[in-house]
Amino acid sequence: MSKKKIIVIAGIILLVIITGLAIKKMVTPEKINVDEGFVFDRSSDIKLKDIETYYKVIDFKEEKENVKNYFKDGVINPYTVKFFKFLDEIFKDIDNEKDLFENVSRYLHSTMPADMADKLLDLYKKFFSYQMTAGRRISEWGGMPKSKEEVISFLHMLQDYRREIFGKEVADALFGASVKAEEYPLRRGIILSNKDMYGAEKEKLIQQLNEDMWGDEADKVDAFAEPYAKYKDKLAMYDKDLSELDDEGKKAQIRAFREELFTKDQIQRWENVEKIIADNRQKESDYNAREGEIMNDPDLNQQEKENRVQELQNQMYGEEAEAFRRSLAIKRASEKYLKK
């Protein structure tokens, strides 16, 4: 099997497992058990700025003349794995190690000082070895985790394996930010998705989680989230509280959340959109009811029913009647197909 195929397969296996973990964790209705141990907790050197770097998109192709600047303080940093994946991509059609390493070496020496290029090449060779074996090692661990304990164990095993390849200090510097960026939202998701807890209790647990994982940066964690993400978190956090309110109370509480996170203008635009959606839903409901009366009228034959329905559509949708008929036909055809 070619080098390209092996790397792609290993990457897919890892992505599927991590994605599966995220989905499973987000719906697990258990309290978080911090006693299981974090992969990277507050004592690690991984800070919020490192998570920002992890998520930052860099086009090394466009920045060829500046590549060396990313490694001026050392070749082991949060940019290194991003750069190695870039090298994988530009040399993806080379299917043997000798030619691959020669091409990578030439590229490195053409973009940076020789000593920096040599250090990166040595590290890339280890990275290449890691990619070649990671998929097989992951499959040996038994596939998709089935419990919270297995999820934590998987993250630990993955990082421990990386430490076998690179050494602890290097592996943690290379992959620590990505692991912590995965671990934190998963653990936070456990808390938010718990249907048996009230919002105040979830707030306390999330604050504790922030302190356990981020230490003196705990109070800064939420500042990195966009207002809409914070709003969705609020709804999830107070889901049980909201479910126990009547409609008016629920609307009032939701509006309070919005006022906490958005400007008056943003709230007004949001409510305008919601009104349009609600009006459209009501209009569709009214149409379906009136269409049903026509189609169930025993005094009308099929042609008369079709004529009446078309008149109803013209009356309710005016100039948009033809577009409505097309969308309705597509919707009903799809529903019919799905029922087969």
N, C-alpha and C positions, 0 to 999 in steps of 0.2 A: 504494500500500500504506500502511496506517495506521502511525502512529508506534509504536503498541503492538506490531504484528506485526513491524516491522523490528527493534525492540529485542529481542523474544523470539527471533527467528531468529538475530540476531547472537550473542545469549547462548548459544543452543543450539550454534551452530557452535563457539564458543570452548570451551564445556564439553566437547563431544565430542572436540575435539582434545586438550585438556589431559588428559581421562580416558584417551584413547588413548595419550598419551605416558606416563602413569603406568603403565599396563598393560604397554606395550612395554618400558619401562625396568626394570620389576620382573623381567622374564624374560630380559633381555639378558645373556648369559653372558660379558661382557667385563669387563676391569679398567677402572676409571675412569681417564680421561685428564685430569688436572687442567690439562694444558698447553692444552686447548681454551679455557680461560678461563671463569670463573664469571660469571653475570649480575650477582650481588651477592656479593662475597667479604668477607673479614674487614675490609677497609678501608671498607666501607660503614657508614652510621650505623644500619643496621637491626639491632636487638638482639633477644634472646629475648623480652623484654617486648612488643615490637612484634608478634611472632608470636602471643603470647597474646591481644593485642588483636584481631588479625586473626580468630582463631577464636572470639572472644567473641560471644555472641548478644545483641543489643540490640533491645528493643521500643520504638522511638521513639514509637509511637502511645500507649503507656502512659506514656511519659516526656515528653509534650508540654511540660509546664511546666518541664522541666529540660533541654530540647534545647540551649538556649544555653550550658549549662555544658560541653558537649562541645567547644565552640569558643571558650572564653574565652581560651585562649592562642594562638589563631590558627585560621583556617578551614581550613588545610591540615594534616591530621593523619590518623592511621590510621582515624579514625571517619568521615571525610568521604565515602568511597565507599559505606560502609554506609548513611549517611544519604541519599545521592543515590538509591540503589536503593530506599530506603523511599519517597522522593518519586515515583519512577517507579511504584511500586505504587499509591499512593493516588490518583495522577492518570492511571492507565493507560487510562481510557476517553476521555481527551481526545486527539483525533487531528490537531491542528494546533499548530504551534509557538507562534503568538501567544497562543492561549488557555492553552496549557500554561504558558508563562513567566509570564503574568499570574496564574494560580492559584498557581504556585510562589512568586511574589513576595508575594502576599497571605499565604500560609501562613508564609513566613519572617518577614515584618514583624509577624505576630501572635504570634510565639514568641520573638523576640529583638530586640536593639537594631537601629536602622535601618542603621548602618554595617556591622554584622556581616551583616545580611540582604542588603545590596547586594553585599558581597564574595562571599557564598555563591551568590547568583543569577548573578553573572558567571561564577563557576567552574562552576556547574551547566550553563550554556549550552555551555561547552566540553565538559563531560562528555556532554551530549546529542549534540553533534556527533561526538564519539568513538564513541559507541554506534551512531550512524547509519551510520558508515563502516567500523567495525572488521570486520564480517562480510565485506564486499567485499574489504577489504585482505587478510584472512586467506586467502580463497579464491584470491587472486592469487599467494600463496606456494606454491601447489601441493598443498594438502590435507594429508593425514596424513603426518607425517615417517616415513621408512623406515629411518633409521639413527640411531645415537647422535649423530653430527655434526649431522644435520638437526634432532634434538630440541633441542640446545643452540642451534643457529641460530634455530630458531623462537622460543625464549624471548627471545633477544637481539633478534630482529626485532620481536616484539610490544612489548617495552619501548621500543625505539627509535621505534616508531610512536607510542607514547604520548608520548614526549618531543617528537615533532613537534607534537603537538596542545597539550600543556600546558607545554612547556619541561622541560629535564632535571631541575632541582631540584624542581619541583612534581610531575612524573610519578613520580619516585623516591619522594617522600614519600607520594604517594597509593597507588601500586601496589607499591612495593618489598617490603613485608612479604608480600604475596600471592605474588609471584614467588619470593622466597626460601623461603617456606613450601612451595612446589611443588618448587623445585629441589633442596632438601636431601634430602627423602625419596626422590626419584628417583635421585639420585647414590648415596645410601646403599643403595638397593635393588639397584643394579648390583652392588655389592660382596657383599651378602648372598646374592644369587641365583646367584653364580658357583659352579658345581658342581665346579670343578677346584682350588679353593683350600681350604686347611685353616683352621680357626677362628683360630689364632694370627695367621696372615697377614691375615685379614679384620679382626681386632681392630686391627692396626697401621694398615691402610688407613683404617678408620673414624676412628681417632684423628687421622690426618693430615687427613682430610676435615673433621673438626670444627674443627681448628686453622685450616685454610685458609678455612673459611666463617665461623667464629665467633670467632676470635682468642682473647682472654683469657676468653671465656665457654665455651671448648671443653669444659672439664670439667663444665659445668653442663647440657649438652645432654641427657644421658641422664636427668637428674633430672626432666625434664618428661614422661617416658614413664611410663605406668601399668605396674605389675608384670607384668600379663599380656602387654602389648606387648613388654616386655623379654624375657620368657620365650620368646615366639615368635621374637624376634630371635636369641636364643641358639640355638634349634633350627636356624634357618636358617644362622646363622654357623658352627655346628659340624656341619652336615649331612654333609660328607665324612668327618669324624672318626667320627661316629656310624655311618655306613654300613659302616665297616671293623671295628666291634665285633661280638661275638657277642651273643645276646639278653640274657644276664645283664649283660654289660658295658654294653650300651646302656641297660638299665633303671637300672643304678647311676649312669651319667653323667646321665641325665635327672633322676633323683632329686636328684643333687647340684646341678643347675641350679635345681630347685625350692626346695631348702633355702637357696640363695643369695638367692632373691627373695621367698619366701613364709613365713608363720608356720607353726608345726607344726600348728595347728588348720586352717589353709587347706589344707595338704598332705593332712591326714587326710580332710577333706571331699572333696577332689579325688579321692583314691584310692578312697574309698567309691563315688563316682559312677562312676569307671572300672571298679570291680569289678561294679557293677550292669549297666553296659553290656556288659562282657565276659560276664557270666553270661547275659544276655539273648541275646547273639549265639550263645553255645554252645547255649543252649536251642533257639533257632531252627534251628541247624545239626542238632541231634539230631532235632528234629521233622521237618525236611525229609528226613533220611535214613530215618526210620521210615515216613514217608508214602510215600516212594519205594518202599520194600520192599512196602508194601501194594498200591500202584497197579501194581506190576510182577509181582504174584503171579498166575501163570497159572491157579491153582486157584480164584480168586474171580471171580464175575461183577461187573458194574458196580455193582449195588445193594449187594452185599456189601462191595465196596471202599469205597463211600461211607459205609456204616454203620461199618466199621472205622475209617475216617479220623475220623469224628465222635467215636467212642469214644476215639480217641487224643487228640484235641483236648480232650475233657472231662477225660481223665486227666492231661494235662500242664498245662492252663491253668485247670482248676477253674471258679471263678465268673467268670473272665475269658474263658472259652472262646468265648462268643458275640461279645464284642468282638474277640477274635482272628480269628474267622471273617470278620467284616465287614472288618477291616483287611487280611486276606489276600486277600479277594475284590477289594478296591480296588487293592491292589498288583499282583495278577496281571492285572487288567483294564488297568491302566496299562501294564504291560510288553507285553501283547498289542497294545495300540494303538500303542506306540512301534515295534514290529517291522513294522508295516504299511508 
